Amino acid sequence: MIEITPSFLAQQPPAAASALNFLLPVIIVVIFYFLVILPQRKRQKKVEEMIRNLRQGDRVIISGGIYGTVDRIKDTTLMIKVADQVKLEVAKNAVAGLQSPEEASRNPNAISGS
């Protein structure tokens, strides 16, 4: 015996489909936030704090790949000593990071803090 089910009973209720269609993009946005936006904000805050805490004599790496020592700190710029008698004025946010002691020992041409 074959049972015939009316087609309106075989379909999903419109309310459930509508909720699923609304919920899926929300879930994607939440996942995107936790995988992309939140880690980027943490990195940005860490870099901003590092720039705020720069002191004269700190060995830094500029985003262009130049190594140097902080010679003078101004409001929005830094004077970086890159060689004897060579100083560059760069924007504070051009500093990519502090030079680690391991990098300093591997880079014999780096300028010392004195």
C-alpha positions as CSV (number, residue, x, y, z in Angstrom):
1,M,0.0,0.0,0.0
2,I,1.3,3.4,-0.9
3,E,0.8,6.3,1.4
4,I,0.4,9.7,-0.2
5,T,1.5,12.6,2.0
6,P,0.2,16.0,1.1
7,S,3.0,18.2,-0.2
8,F,2.4,20.9,2.4
9,L,3.2,18.4,5.2
10,A,6.5,17.3,3.6
11,Q,8.0,20.8,3.5
12,Q,9.7,22.6,6.4
13,P,7.7,25.0,8.3
14,P,8.4,28.6,7.0
15,A,9.3,29.8,10.5
16,A,12.1,27.3,10.9
17,A,13.6,28.0,7.5
18,S,13.4,31.7,8.1
19,A,15.2,31.4,11.5
20,L,17.9,29.2,9.9
21,N,18.4,31.8,7.1
22,F,18.8,34.5,9.7
23,L,21.0,32.5,12.0
24,L,23.6,31.3,9.5
25,P,25.0,34.8,8.6
26,V,25.1,35.7,12.3
27,I,27.1,32.6,13.0
28,I,29.5,33.4,10.2
29,V,30.0,37.0,11.4
30,V,30.7,35.7,15.0
31,I,33.3,33.2,13.7
32,F,34.9,35.9,11.5
33,Y,35.1,38.2,14.5
34,F,36.9,35.7,16.7
35,L,39.2,34.4,14.0
36,V,40.2,37.7,12.3
37,I,39.1,40.9,14.0
38,L,39.9,40.0,17.7
39,P,43.4,38.8,17.1
40,Q,44.2,41.8,14.9
41,R,43.0,44.2,17.7
42,K,45.2,42.4,20.2
43,R,48.3,42.8,18.0
44,Q,47.5,46.4,17.3
45,K,47.2,47.2,21.0
46,K,50.5,45.4,21.7
47,V,52.3,47.5,19.0
48,E,50.8,50.7,20.3
49,E,51.9,50.0,23.8
50,M,55.4,49.1,22.6
51,I,55.6,52.5,20.7
52,R,54.4,54.3,23.8
53,N,57.1,52.7,25.9
54,L,60.0,53.5,23.6
55,R,63.0,55.0,25.3
56,Q,66.1,56.6,24.1
57,G,68.7,53.9,23.4
58,D,66.1,51.2,22.5
59,R,67.1,49.2,19.4
60,V,64.3,49.1,16.9
61,I,63.4,47.8,13.5
62,I,61.5,50.1,11.2
63,S,58.8,48.8,8.9
64,G,61.1,49.3,5.9
65,G,63.6,46.8,7.4
66,I,66.0,49.4,8.8
67,Y,67.7,48.7,12.1
68,G,68.6,51.6,14.4
69,T,68.8,53.0,17.9
70,V,66.3,55.6,19.2
71,D,68.2,58.8,19.6
72,R,65.4,61.3,20.3
73,I,61.7,61.1,20.8
74,K,59.3,63.8,19.6
75,D,55.5,64.0,19.7
76,T,54.8,62.0,16.5
77,T,58.3,61.2,15.3
78,L,61.5,59.5,16.4
79,M,65.1,60.3,15.5
80,I,66.8,56.9,14.7
81,K,70.5,56.6,14.6
82,V,71.3,54.0,11.9
83,A,75.1,54.6,11.5
84,D,77.8,56.9,12.7
85,Q,76.7,60.4,11.9
86,V,73.5,59.1,10.2
87,K,70.1,59.8,11.8
88,L,66.7,59.4,10.3
89,E,63.5,61.0,11.4
90,V,60.6,58.6,11.1
91,A,57.0,58.4,12.2
92,K,56.5,56.6,15.5
93,N,54.1,54.2,13.8
94,A,56.8,53.2,11.3
95,V,58.5,51.2,14.1
96,A,57.7,47.5,13.5
97,G,59.3,46.2,16.7
98,L,62.1,46.1,19.1
99,Q,65.3,44.4,18.1
100,S,65.8,41.3,20.2
101,P,69.2,40.5,21.8
102,E,69.6,37.5,19.4
103,E,69.2,39.8,16.4
104,A,71.7,42.3,17.8
105,S,74.3,39.6,18.2
106,R,73.7,38.3,14.7
107,N,73.8,41.8,13.2
108,P,77.4,43.1,13.7
109,N,76.7,46.3,11.8
110,A,74.0,47.4,14.2
111,I,74.5,50.6,16.0
112,S,74.9,50.3,19.8
113,G,72.8,52.3,22.2
114,S,75.6,54.5,23.3
